[in-house]
Amino acid sequence: MEVNIVGAGLAGSEAALQLSKRGIKVNLYEMRPEKTTGAHKTDKFAEFVCSNSLGAADCSNASGLLKKEMELLGGELIKIARECSVPAGSALAIDRELFSETVTQRIAEDNNINILKEEVLTIPDGVTIIASGPLTADALADSIKNFTQSEHFYFFDAIAPIVEKDSINFDRAFWASRYDKGEASYINCPLNKDEYENFYNILINAPRIELKDFEKDAKFFESCLPIEVLASRGVDTLRFGPMKPVGLVDKRTGIENYAVVQLRQDNSAKTLFNLVGFQTNLKWGAQKELLHSIPGLENVNIVRYGVMHRNTFINSPKVLDASLQTKKRENLFFAGQITGTEGYTESIATGMLAGINAARYIKGENLIVLPKVTMLGALTQYISDGSHEKFQPVNSNWGIVEPLELPKKERKNKKLKAQMISQRSVEYIVNSIRV
């Protein structure tokens, strides 16, 4: 029996590899390059569109625990991500081009995976995983809407600019990681009070790309707000957000500055860097003026400007079980951001679970439903919880995990609490799950 997978993004690519290593044939459909999404830049699989970071790398962070769970459950893309990593302090960031090329080559060389470069217009018959992502094309989106008998939801996502390292002025910029954790992996551009206020005034008065009529009520995902939206919340919002200076001291001066713009390595050659937290929908000319107002970036060469796009997701609590199987059709699964799990790591993780469960379905085995003591279980339980009145996308966070009963004096020790939650999850997976 074959499995149809629609979409060769992060979730679809992971699902295909999970099925293949279990000896199951896969038809992997990808519409690019015949049809583009408006956000993707290549025809490669598993392309990182927004930033190149998968978030925190260690289990003291919710995203780090999810990565550990994927490794324990046999995740394939998390291995490739580590092979393609670039320095990013305590985070896992990747050379996005190398990562996509590696995943694409791995899939192309897999005899169990049949690649079909064509647009899928309707949900296929047979065992199927829909991993078409938040930029699902209109025809398939209509088919999904008809199947679910409910309206799609959407939010707006934005992408940060990428610049050339050799055009950065290191007389002003300096290398450091916050609190000197790990190696000095980030380029930091410091601003004093006058420089910050000038930057802020340019930002709040900068022209934005005009939204279409149907986009005028744009809703944004809180973890990926355009910088101009953050700035509209108050003059100091950025200084306590993406431009916070705490823990970033230029050792040449010993000064902790008023604000700092951080740039993160985007490729293994260290030639390209993206601006951390600078997602934007400003017009390109305005972006150039804004970036050139930042000390150290006065003459920076911008190789990719920021853009904004609309992300679609289904009403998962009404559509999915925690196994990612649909409630009304047992041979149909959904995975990735279209389910309302937000983030690269979350996309890969749900693709992994959908692939494992599609294989188990074919073999007549019980599907895996992880409990909320695990991060992946907490995510899938959250998006399939029918009690949601207003379902919105979610990423990995401690708030959705089953709480720990701790002595009163230990409840406020966040680091200890995270360690104990992570240990509980690891022990559960090691002792209870066989994949």
Backbone hydrogen bonds in HBPLUS format (Angstrom, degrees):
<---DONOR---> <-ACCEPTOR-->    atom                        ^
c    i                          cat <-CA-CA->   ^        H-A-AA   ^      H-
h    n   atom  resd res      DA  || num        DHA   H-A  angle D-A-AA Bond
n    s   type  num  typ     dist DA aas  dist angle  dist       angle   num
A0003-VAL N   A0025-LYS O   2.98 MM  22  6.43 148.5  2.09 143.9 152.8     1
A0027-ASN N   A0003-VAL O   2.87 MM  24  6.17 163.5  1.89 154.7 158.1     2
A0004-ASN N   A0127-VAL O   2.89 MM 123  6.29 166.4  1.91 157.4 157.4     3
A0129-ILE N   A0004-ASN O   2.77 MM 125  6.26 153.6  1.84 159.7 168.7     4
A0005-ILE N   A0027-ASN O   2.88 MM  22  6.12 168.6  1.90 158.6 157.7     5
A0029-TYR N   A0005-ILE O   2.85 MM  24  6.12 173.5  1.86 176.2 177.3     6
A0006-VAL N   A0129-ILE O   2.96 MM 123  6.36 163.8  1.98 165.9 170.6     7
A0131-ALA N   A0006-VAL O   2.86 MM 125  5.48 147.8  1.97 142.9 152.9     8
A0007-GLY N   A0029-TYR O   2.75 MM  22  5.61 157.0  1.80 150.8 157.9     9
A0046-ALA N   A0008-ALA O   2.90 MM  38  6.24 161.2  1.94 142.9 149.2    10
A0013-SER N   A0009-GLY O   2.96 MM   4  5.81 158.3  2.01 143.4 149.9    11
A0014-GLU N   A0010-LEU O   3.12 MM   4  6.19 162.4  2.15 144.4 149.3    12
A0015-ALA N   A0011-ALA O   2.93 MM   4  6.11 162.0  1.96 150.2 155.7    13
A0016-ALA N   A0012-GLY O   2.97 MM   4  6.11 157.0  2.02 145.0 151.0    14
A0017-LEU N   A0013-SER O   3.14 MM   4  6.39 159.5  2.18 148.5 153.0    15
A0018-GLN N   A0014-GLU O   2.99 MM   4  6.22 151.3  2.07 149.3 157.6    16
A0019-LEU N   A0015-ALA O   3.04 MM   4  6.29 158.7  2.09 151.5 156.2    17
A0020-SER N   A0016-ALA O   2.95 MM   4  6.11 162.0  1.98 149.0 154.6    18
A0021-LYS N   A0017-LEU O   3.14 MM   4  6.19 164.4  2.16 144.9 147.8    19
A0022-ARG N   A0019-LEU O   3.03 MM   3  5.22 147.3  2.14 103.3 113.5    20
A0024-ILE N   A0019-LEU O   3.08 MM   5  5.33 163.1  2.11 144.7 141.1    21
A0023-GLY N   A0020-SER O   2.81 MM   3  5.07 155.8  1.87 116.3 118.0    22
A0026-VAL N   A0112-ASN O   2.79 MM  86  6.13 157.2  1.85 168.0 170.2    23
A0114-ASN N   A0026-VAL O   2.75 MM  88  5.96 176.1  1.75 163.9 165.2    24
A0028-LEU N   A0114-ASN O   2.82 MM  86  5.97 156.1  1.88 149.7 157.9    25
A0116-LEU N   A0028-LEU O   2.87 MM  88  5.99 167.6  1.88 155.1 153.8    26
A0030-GLU N   A0116-LEU O   3.05 MM  86  6.37 157.8  2.10 153.6 155.4    27
A0035-LYS N   A0031-MET O   2.91 MM   4  5.48 148.6  2.01 129.3 136.2    28
A0094-ILE N   A0052-ASN O   2.91 MM  42  5.67 158.7  1.96 159.5 164.6    29
A0054-LEU N   A0092-LEU O   2.72 MM  38  5.40 174.2  1.72 166.3 167.9    30
A0092-LEU N   A0055-GLY O   2.82 MM  37  5.76 163.6  1.84 159.7 159.2    31
A0057-ALA N   A0090-SER O   2.99 MM  33  6.01 158.5  2.04 158.9 152.0    32
A0061-ASN N   A0058-ASP O   3.24 MM   3  6.23 159.4  2.29 125.3 128.5    33
A0064-GLY N   A0061-ASN O   3.03 MM   3  5.09 118.5  2.42  97.2 113.0    34
A0065-LEU N   A0061-ASN O   3.01 MM   4  6.40 149.3  2.11 153.1 161.7    35
A0066-LEU N   A0062-ALA O   3.15 MM   4  6.47 154.9  2.21 145.7 152.0    36
A0067-LYS N   A0063-SER O   3.13 MM   4  6.45 150.7  2.22 143.4 150.7    37
A0068-LYS N   A0064-GLY O   3.07 MM   4  6.38 155.6  2.13 146.1 152.4    38
A0069-GLU N   A0065-LEU O   2.91 MM   4  6.21 157.2  1.96 153.8 160.0    39
A0070-MET N   A0066-LEU O   3.01 MM   4  6.28 154.2  2.08 146.0 152.5    40
A0071-GLU N   A0067-LYS O   3.04 MM   4  6.36 156.9  2.09 149.7 155.5    41
A0072-LEU N   A0068-LYS O   3.02 MM   4  6.32 156.9  2.07 149.7 155.8    42
A0073-LEU N   A0069-GLU O   2.92 MM   4  6.13 142.9  2.06 145.4 155.9    43
A0075-GLY N   A0070-MET O   2.72 MM   5  4.90 164.0  1.75 147.8 146.0    44
A0074-GLY N   A0071-GLU O   3.27 MM   3  5.23 161.8  2.30 101.1 105.8    45
A0079-LYS N   A0076-GLU O   3.20 MM   3  5.46 129.4  2.47 101.1 113.1    46
A0080-ILE N   A0076-GLU O   3.31 MM   4  6.71 157.4  2.36 145.3 151.0    47
A0081-ALA N   A0077-LEU O   2.79 MM   4  5.99 153.1  1.86 148.0 155.8    48
A0082-ARG N   A0078-ILE O   3.16 MM   4  6.34 154.8  2.23 139.9 145.0    49
A0083-GLU N   A0079-LYS O   3.08 MM   4  6.40 150.5  2.18 144.2 152.8    50
A0084-CYS N   A0080-ILE O   2.95 MM   4  6.18 136.5  2.14 143.8 155.7    51
A0084-CYS N   A0081-ALA O   3.16 MM   3  5.07 127.9  2.44  92.2 105.8    52
A0085-SER N   A0082-ARG O   3.42 MM   3  5.03 165.0  2.44 102.2 101.8    53
A0095-ASP N   A0084-CYS O   2.89 MM  11  5.79 160.6  1.93 168.3 169.8    54
A0086-VAL N   A0093-ALA O   2.86 MM   7  5.65 151.3  1.94 134.0 137.1    55
A0091-ALA N   A0088-ALA O   3.06 MM   3  5.35 164.3  2.08 129.0 131.4    56
A0099-PHE N   A0095-ASP O   2.88 MM   4  6.03 163.8  1.91 162.9 168.3    57
A0100-SER N   A0096-ARG O   3.10 MM   4  6.17 171.4  2.10 144.0 146.3    58
A0101-GLU N   A0097-GLU O   2.97 MM   4  6.10 163.3  2.00 149.6 154.9    59
A0102-THR N   A0098-LEU O   2.89 MM   4  5.99 154.8  1.95 146.5 153.5    60
A0103-VAL N   A0099-PHE O   2.95 MM   4  6.23 165.3  1.97 157.7 161.0    61
A0104-THR N   A0100-SER O   2.87 MM   4  5.98 165.7  1.89 151.0 155.7    62
A0105-GLN N   A0101-GLU O   2.95 MM   4  6.06 161.8  1.98 145.8 150.7    63
A0106-ARG N   A0102-THR O   2.94 MM   4  6.08 159.9  1.98 147.4 153.4    64
A0107-ILE N   A0103-VAL O   3.00 MM   4  6.22 160.1  2.04 153.3 157.7    65
A0108-ALA N   A0104-THR O   2.86 MM   4  6.02 161.6  1.90 150.3 156.2    66
A0109-GLU N   A0105-GLN O   3.01 MM   4  6.10 144.7  2.14 147.2 154.6    67
A0110-ASP N   A0107-ILE O   3.08 MM   3  5.13 159.7  2.12 105.8 112.1    68
A0113-ILE N   A0110-ASP O   3.16 MM   3  5.60 164.2  2.18 114.0 118.9    69
A0118-GLU N   A0116-LEU O   3.04 MM   2  5.73 126.4  2.34 106.9  91.5    70
A0128-THR N   A0331-ASN O   2.89 MM 203  6.38 157.4  1.94 162.2 169.8    71
A0333-PHE N   A0128-THR O   2.84 MM 205  6.17 157.6  1.89 155.5 163.2    72
A0130-ILE N   A0333-PHE O   2.82 MM 203  6.24 164.5  1.84 153.2 153.2    73
A0335-ALA N   A0130-ILE O   3.05 MM 205  6.30 151.0  2.14 154.8 150.0    74
A0312-THR N   A0134-PRO O   2.78 MM 178  4.53 162.6  1.81 120.7 126.3    75
A0141-ALA N   A0137-ALA O   2.93 MM   4  6.04 158.7  1.97 156.5 163.3    76
A0142-ASP N   A0138-ASP O   2.87 MM   4  6.11 150.7  1.96 151.1 157.8    77
A0143-SER N   A0139-ALA O   3.10 MM   4  6.45 151.1  2.19 143.1 151.1    78
A0144-ILE N   A0140-LEU O   2.85 MM   4  6.17 156.6  1.91 154.9 161.1    79
A0145-LYS N   A0141-ALA O   2.90 MM   4  6.09 154.9  1.96 144.2 151.6    80
A0146-ASN N   A0142-ASP O   2.93 MM   4  6.19 154.3  2.00 146.2 152.4    81
A0147-PHE N   A0143-SER O   2.99 MM   4  6.24 151.2  2.07 143.0 151.1    82
A0148-THR N   A0144-ILE O   2.86 MM   4  6.07 167.4  1.87 158.2 160.8    83
A0149-GLN N   A0145-LYS O   2.88 MM   4  5.76 131.5  2.12 138.7 151.0    84
A0153-PHE N   A0313-PHE O   3.04 MM 160  5.44 172.7  2.04 173.2 171.0    85
A0313-PHE N   A0153-PHE O   2.98 MM 160  5.44 160.8  2.02 138.3 141.0    86
A0155-PHE N   A0311-ASN O   2.94 MM 156  5.35 147.7  2.04 144.8 155.2    87
A0311-ASN N   A0155-PHE O   2.72 MM 156  5.35 172.4  1.72 176.2 178.7    88
A0156-PHE N   A0219-LYS O   2.56 MM  63  5.87 152.8  1.63 157.1 167.3    89
A0157-ASP N   A0309-HIS O   2.88 MM 152  5.51 171.1  1.89 170.8 171.5    90
A0309-HIS N   A0157-ASP O   2.83 MM 152  5.51 161.1  1.87 160.2 166.4    91
A0159-ILE N   A0307-VAL O   2.74 MM 148  5.26 152.6  1.81 161.5 168.6    92
A0280-THR N   A0159-ILE O   3.43 MM 121  6.25 154.1  2.50 126.7 124.4    93
A0275-LEU N   A0161-PRO O   3.26 MM 114  6.14 157.6  2.31 160.5 164.0    94
A0162-ILE N   A0304-ARG O   2.90 MM 142  5.08 151.5  1.98 141.4 148.4    95
A0303-VAL N   A0162-ILE O   2.89 MM 141  5.72 144.1  2.02 140.5 151.6    96
A0304-ARG N   A0162-ILE O   3.29 MM 142  5.08 153.1  2.37 140.4 136.2    97
A0163-VAL N   A0273-PHE O   2.79 MM 110  5.47 167.2  1.81 160.6 161.7    98
A0273-PHE N   A0163-VAL O   2.95 MM 110  5.47 161.4  1.98 156.1 161.9    99
A0164-GLU N   A0301-ASN O   3.03 MM 137  5.63 151.8  2.11 155.7 164.6   100
A0167-SER N   A0164-GLU O   3.24 MM   3  5.65 155.8  2.30 108.0 115.1   101
A0165-LYS N   A0271-THR O   2.84 MM 106  5.24 169.2  1.85 137.3 140.7   102
A0168-ILE N   A0165-LYS O   2.94 MM   3  5.43 167.5  1.95 123.5 125.4   103
A0169-ASN N   A0296-GLY O   2.78 MM 127  4.43 169.8  1.79 140.0 141.0   104
A0172-ARG N   A0169-ASN O   3.25 MM   3  5.99 157.1  2.31 113.8 119.0   105
A0173-ALA N   A0169-ASN O   3.01 MM   4  6.14 178.2  2.01 148.0 148.0   106
A0174-PHE N   A0188-ASN O   2.93 MM  14  5.25 151.8  2.01 141.3 150.3   107
A0188-ASN N   A0174-PHE O   2.72 MM  14  5.25 157.9  1.77 153.9 161.9   108
A0176-ALA N   A0186-TYR O   2.93 MM  10  5.44 156.6  1.99 151.2 158.8   109
A0186-TYR N   A0176-ALA O   3.29 MM  10  5.44 141.9  2.45 116.6 126.3   110
A0180-ASP N   A0177-SER O   2.82 MM   3  5.02 146.7  1.93 141.4 135.5   111
A0181-LYS N   A0178-ARG O   3.23 MM   3  6.15 165.3  2.26 124.2 126.1   112
A0179-TYR N   A0247-GLY O   2.71 MM  68  4.38 164.9  1.73 124.0 129.4   113
A0185-SER N   A0183-GLU O   2.88 MM   2  5.60 111.7  2.35 116.9  99.9   114
A0187-ILE N   A0263-LEU O   3.06 MM  76  5.03 160.5  2.10 146.1 149.0   115
A0263-LEU N   A0187-ILE O   2.77 MM  76  5.03 149.0  1.86 152.3 159.1   116
A0189-CYS N   A0261-VAL O   2.79 MM  72  5.01 162.9  1.82 149.0 155.0   117
A0261-VAL N   A0189-CYS O   2.92 MM  72  5.01 165.8  1.94 139.5 142.6   118
A0191-LEU N   A0259-ALA O   2.81 MM  68  5.16 154.2  1.88 159.0 153.3   119
A0259-ALA N   A0191-LEU O   3.15 MM  68  5.16 140.0  2.32 148.0 148.6   120
A0196-TYR N   A0192-ASN O   2.88 MM   4  6.05 157.6  1.93 156.9 163.6   121
A0197-GLU N   A0193-LYS O   2.99 MM   4  6.17 163.8  2.01 151.1 155.3   122
A0198-ASN N   A0194-ASP O   3.01 MM   4  6.22 152.2  2.09 145.9 153.3   123
A0199-PHE N   A0195-GLU O   2.97 MM   4  6.17 161.3  2.01 145.6 150.9   124
A0200-TYR N   A0196-TYR O   2.79 MM   4  6.03 162.7  1.82 155.5 160.5   125
A0201-ASN N   A0197-GLU O   2.99 MM   4  6.13 158.5  2.04 143.1 148.2   126
A0202-ILE N   A0198-ASN O   3.07 MM   4  6.32 156.6  2.13 149.4 155.4   127
A0203-LEU N   A0199-PHE O   2.97 MM   4  6.21 160.0  2.01 150.9 156.8   128
A0204-ILE N   A0200-TYR O   2.97 MM   4  6.21 171.6  1.98 161.7 161.3   129
A0206-ALA N   A0203-LEU O   3.20 MM   3  5.20 162.6  2.23 105.0 110.3   130
A0283-LYS N   A0207-PRO O   3.02 MM  76  6.04 171.9  2.02 144.9 144.1   131
A0209-ILE N   A0281-ASN O   2.89 MM  72  5.93 173.7  1.89 169.5 167.9   132
A0215-GLU N   A0212-LYS O   2.87 MM   3  5.21 153.2  1.94 112.2 121.2   133
A0216-LYS N   A0213-ASP O   3.29 MM   3  5.48 169.5  2.30 110.1 113.2   134
A0218-ALA N   A0215-GLU O   2.98 MM   3  5.28 122.4  2.32 133.1 129.7   135
A0224-CYS N   A0221-PHE O   2.91 MM   3  5.59 165.6  1.93 126.6 131.4   136
A0229-VAL N   A0226-PRO O   2.97 MM   3  5.31 130.8  2.22 105.6 118.7   137
A0230-LEU N   A0226-PRO O   3.13 MM   4  6.57 158.9  2.17 155.0 160.8   138
A0227-ILE N   A0279-GLN O   2.65 MM  52  5.78 159.7  1.69 171.4 164.1   139
A0231-ALA N   A0227-ILE O   2.92 MM   4  6.12 159.5  1.96 146.0 152.0   140
A0232-SER N   A0228-GLU O   3.15 MM   4  6.24 137.7  2.34 131.4 141.1   141
A0233-ARG N   A0230-LEU O   3.03 MM   3  5.55 160.1  2.07 114.3 120.7   142
A0234-GLY N   A0231-ALA O   3.18 MM   3  5.78 167.9  2.20 118.7 120.6   143
A0237-THR N   A0234-GLY O   3.21 MM   3  5.39 161.1  2.25 108.6 114.4   144
A0239-ARG N   A0236-ASP O   3.08 MM   3  5.20 121.1  2.44  99.5 114.5   145
A0240-PHE N   A0237-THR O   3.24 MM   3  5.41 147.4  2.35 100.6 110.0   146
A0241-GLY N   A0238-LEU O   3.03 MM   3  4.69 158.9  2.07  98.4 103.8   147
A0243-MET N   A0238-LEU O   2.86 MM   5  5.32 147.2  1.97 154.0 154.6   148
A0244-LYS N   A0241-GLY O   3.25 MM   3  5.52 156.3  2.31 122.0 119.3   149
A0260-VAL N   A0243-MET O   3.01 MM  17  4.89 164.4  2.03 125.4 130.5   150
A0248-LEU N   A0245-PRO O   3.06 MM   3  5.59 151.0  2.15 145.4 142.2   151
A0253-THR N   A0250-ASP O   2.97 MM   3  5.64 146.1  2.09 117.5 125.8   152
A0254-GLY N   A0250-ASP O   2.66 MM   4  5.59 160.3  1.70 163.5 168.5   153
A0276-VAL N   A0262-GLN O   2.90 MM  14  5.58 155.7  1.96 145.3 152.8   154
A0264-ARG N   A0274-ASN O   2.83 MM  10  5.35 156.1  1.88 156.9 159.6   155
A0274-ASN N   A0264-ARG O   2.87 MM  10  5.35 155.6  1.93 154.3 152.6   156
A0266-ASP N   A0272-LEU O   2.82 MM   6  5.32 161.6  1.85 149.3 142.9   157
A0270-LYS N   A0267-ASN O   3.05 MM   3  5.58 163.5  2.07 117.2 121.9   158
A0278-PHE N   A0275-LEU O   3.30 MM   3  5.52 160.9  2.34 128.7 125.0   159
A0286-ALA N   A0283-LYS O   2.97 MM   3  5.27 117.7  2.37 104.5 120.0   160
A0287-GLN N   A0283-LYS O   2.90 MM   4  6.25 148.7  2.00 152.1 162.4   161
A0288-LYS N   A0284-TRP O   3.03 MM   4  6.30 157.9  2.08 149.8 154.6   162
A0289-GLU N   A0285-GLY O   3.09 MM   4  6.39 160.4  2.13 146.2 150.9   163
A0290-LEU N   A0286-ALA O   2.92 MM   4  6.07 159.8  1.96 148.1 153.9   164
A0291-LEU N   A0287-GLN O   2.89 MM   4  6.08 172.6  1.90 157.7 159.1   165
A0292-HIS N   A0288-LYS O   2.99 MM   4  6.05 157.7  2.04 147.5 154.1   166
A0293-SER N   A0290-LEU O   3.08 MM   3  5.27 149.1  2.18 102.3 111.9   167
A0294-ILE N   A0291-LEU O   3.12 MM   3  5.50 163.8  2.15 111.5 116.6   168
A0297-LEU N   A0294-ILE O   2.86 MM   3  5.38 160.6  1.90 139.6 144.9   169
A0300-VAL N   A0297-LEU O   3.24 MM   3  4.82 175.0  2.24 105.2 105.0   170
A0314-ILE N   A0338-ILE O   2.79 MM  24  6.00 162.3  1.82 170.5 164.3   171
A0318-LYS N   A0315-ASN O   2.93 MM   3  5.81 148.2  2.04 129.7 137.4   172
A0319-VAL N   A0316-SER O   2.93 MM   3  4.77 136.4  2.13  98.5 111.9   173
A0320-LEU N   A0316-SER O   2.76 MM   4  5.22 174.7  1.76 151.2 152.9   174
A0327-LYS N   A0319-VAL O   2.86 MM   8  5.80 160.7  1.89 156.1 158.0   175
A0321-ASP N   A0325-GLN O   2.88 MM   4  5.54 155.2  1.94 160.4 168.1   176
A0324-LEU N   A0321-ASP O   2.91 MM   3  5.38 163.6  1.93 120.2 124.4   177
A0334-PHE N   A0324-LEU O   3.12 MM  10  5.79 151.2  2.20 155.9 164.5   178
A0326-THR N   A0332-LEU O   2.86 MM   6  5.80 164.3  1.88 169.8 165.2   179
A0332-LEU N   A0329-ARG O   3.19 MM   3  5.69 155.5  2.25 124.8 124.4   180
A0339-THR N   A0336-GLY O   3.03 MM   3  5.91 164.9  2.06 124.0 128.7   181
A0340-GLY N   A0337-GLN O   3.00 MM   3  5.30 159.0  2.05 110.4 117.1   182
A0394-VAL N   A0340-GLY O   2.93 MM  54  6.38 152.9  2.00 159.3 162.9   183
A0342-GLU N   A0394-VAL O   2.82 MM  52  5.46 162.7  1.85 128.4 134.2   184
A0347-SER N   A0343-GLY O   2.97 MM   4  6.16 149.3  2.07 144.6 153.1   185
A0348-ILE N   A0344-TYR O   3.05 MM   4  6.39 164.8  2.08 158.1 160.5   186
A0349-ALA N   A0345-THR O   2.95 MM   4  6.14 162.6  1.98 150.7 156.0   187
A0350-THR N   A0346-GLU O   3.00 MM   4  6.17 161.5  2.04 149.8 153.3   188
A0351-GLY N   A0347-SER O   3.00 MM   4  6.17 151.6  2.09 145.5 153.9   189
A0352-MET N   A0348-ILE O   2.89 MM   4  6.16 151.7  1.97 149.3 157.2   190
A0353-LEU N   A0349-ALA O   3.05 MM   4  6.36 162.1  2.08 147.8 151.6   191
A0354-ALA N   A0350-THR O   2.88 MM   4  6.00 161.9  1.91 147.1 152.4   192
A0355-GLY N   A0351-GLY O   2.94 MM   4  6.04 157.7  1.99 144.9 151.0   193
A0356-ILE N   A0352-MET O   2.95 MM   4  6.20 163.8  1.98 153.7 158.0   194
A0357-ASN N   A0353-LEU O   2.88 MM   4  6.04 164.5  1.91 149.9 154.6   195
A0358-ALA N   A0354-ALA O   2.84 MM   4  5.93 149.7  1.93 145.2 153.5   196
A0359-ALA N   A0355-GLY O   3.13 MM   4  6.30 156.3  2.19 144.5 150.3   197
A0360-ARG N   A0356-ILE O   2.99 MM   4  6.30 152.6  2.07 144.6 152.7   198
A0361-TYR N   A0357-ASN O   2.83 MM   4  5.98 149.1  1.93 143.0 151.4   199
A0362-ILE N   A0358-ALA O   3.09 MM   4  6.34 160.2  2.13 145.8 149.9   200
A0363-LYS N   A0359-ALA O   3.07 MM   4  6.30 150.7  2.16 144.0 152.1   201
A0365-GLU N   A0360-ARG O   2.77 MM   5  4.85 155.5  1.83 154.4 152.1   202
A0364-GLY N   A0361-TYR O   3.14 MM   3  5.15 159.9  2.18 103.6 109.4   203
A0374-THR N   A0371-PRO O   3.20 MM   3  6.08 169.8  2.21 121.6 124.6   204
A0402-GLU N   A0372-LYS O   2.93 MM  30  5.26 170.8  1.94 129.0 132.1   205
A0378-ALA N   A0374-THR O   2.92 MM   4  6.04 151.1  2.00 138.3 146.4   206
A0379-LEU N   A0375-MET O   2.95 MM   4  6.23 153.2  2.02 147.0 153.9   207
A0380-THR N   A0376-LEU O   2.98 MM   4  6.22 171.8  1.98 154.3 155.7   208
A0381-GLN N   A0377-GLY O   2.82 MM   4  5.85 152.9  1.89 147.0 155.3   209
A0382-TYR N   A0378-ALA O   2.93 MM   4  5.92 146.9  2.04 135.7 145.0   210
A0383-ILE N   A0379-LEU O   3.01 MM   4  6.34 165.1  2.03 156.2 158.3   211
A0385-ASP N   A0382-TYR O   3.28 MM   3  5.27 167.7  2.30 106.7 109.4   212
A0388-HIS N   A0385-ASP O   3.31 MM   3  6.29 171.3  2.32 128.4 128.9   213
A0400-ILE N   A0397-ASN O   3.47 MM   3  6.23 163.9  2.50 117.9 120.6   214
A0401-VAL N   A0398-TRP O   3.24 MM   3  5.47 153.5  2.32 107.3 115.0   215
A0410-GLU N   A0407-PRO O   2.93 MM   3  5.48 148.2  2.03 117.6 127.2   216
A0411-ARG N   A0408-LYS O   3.34 MM   3  5.42 153.4  2.41 102.3 109.7   217
A0413-ASN N   A0410-GLU O   3.15 MM   3  5.33 159.5  2.20 107.8 114.2   218
A0417-LYS N   A0413-ASN O   2.95 MM   4  6.15 162.1  1.99 155.3 161.2   219
A0418-ALA N   A0414-LYS O   2.92 MM   4  6.09 159.8  1.96 148.4 153.2   220
A0419-GLN N   A0415-LYS O   3.02 MM   4  6.27 157.5  2.07 146.8 152.9   221
A0420-MET N   A0416-LEU O   2.96 MM   4  6.21 155.4  2.03 150.6 156.9   222
A0421-ILE N   A0417-LYS O   2.94 MM   4  6.18 158.7  1.99 152.0 157.8   223
A0422-SER N   A0418-ALA O   2.93 MM   4  6.05 159.7  1.97 148.0 153.9   224
A0423-GLN N   A0419-GLN O   2.91 MM   4  6.07 156.9  1.96 143.9 150.6   225
A0424-ARG N   A0420-MET O   2.97 MM   4  6.13 156.7  2.03 143.5 149.6   226
A0425-SER N   A0421-ILE O   3.05 MM   4  6.30 156.0  2.11 146.3 152.2   227
A0426-VAL N   A0422-SER O   2.94 MM   4  6.19 170.9  1.94 157.6 159.5   228
A0427-GLU N   A0423-GLN O   2.96 MM   4  6.08 165.3  1.98 150.9 155.1   229
A0428-TYR N   A0424-ARG O   3.04 MM   4  6.21 153.6  2.11 142.6 149.8   230
A0429-ILE N   A0425-SER O   3.01 MM   4  6.32 169.2  2.02 160.7 161.9   231
A0430-VAL N   A0426-VAL O   2.93 MM   4  6.06 172.1  1.94 157.0 159.7   232
A0431-ASN N   A0427-GLU O   2.99 MM   4  5.93 156.4  2.04 143.7 150.1   233
A0432-SER N   A0428-TYR O   2.76 MM   4  5.57 141.1  1.91 150.1 159.4   234
A0433-ILE N   A0429-ILE O   3.13 MM   4  5.12 159.6  2.18 132.4 135.1   235
